[in-house]
């Protein structure tokens, strides 16, 4: 390899070496509680995401008008074992009348009351009080929430087929805005963006600078050995 411009080339080498030096620090367990940089930043953004995903009170308020609304449907879960995983127990505990027919669940009940029970469970899970949910049904709390999600998914589709659009919407909202974040963020301690604004801004700025850091390292090394990009000359026709 012939180095045509030593100054530029070694500037690139210096940037490359320091880039990998910083990368080694990022993967070192020095960022609190023995975490490396990636785990620390991922954990922080998870906490911030949870802090901005608490829609349960709004969903609970929207559900109030559905109390007294009776619904009847057949719930056919995708897999037979999903029924045995607690769906029957959850629906019965929430006040619905249920009976099985082969792999299907025939259900009738008050939609608003049923959704309020799901919202209560989701709120407990969101606030990391899964023990209350587990005690309520006698099954693992995450298993209970997974069962609720499976049931609500089928209820949403069934109500749409019955042309009960408003009823389907509240079921969909409970599933997506209450059950899903409660399940996904279970065990995560919520934080507000305002609490970590400085660190978050610093990480985003560092990400931009670090990306450019490697880009300039490659650019200078290639320029040092004479590999450059130039605009092609326009060939004139004779």
Secondary structure, 3 states (H helix, E strand, C coil): CCCCCHHHHHHHHHHHHHHHHHHHHHCCCCCCCCCCHHHHHHHHHHHHHHHCCCCHHHHHHHHHHHCCCEEEEEEECCCHHHHHHHHHHHHHHCCCEEEEECCEEEEEEEHHHHHHHHHHHHHHHHCCCHHHHHHHHCCCHHHHHHHHHHHHHHHHHHHHHCCCHHHHHHHHHHHHHHHHHHHHCCCCCCCCHHHHHHHHHHHHHHHHHHHHHHHHHHHHHHHHCCCCCCCCCCCCCC
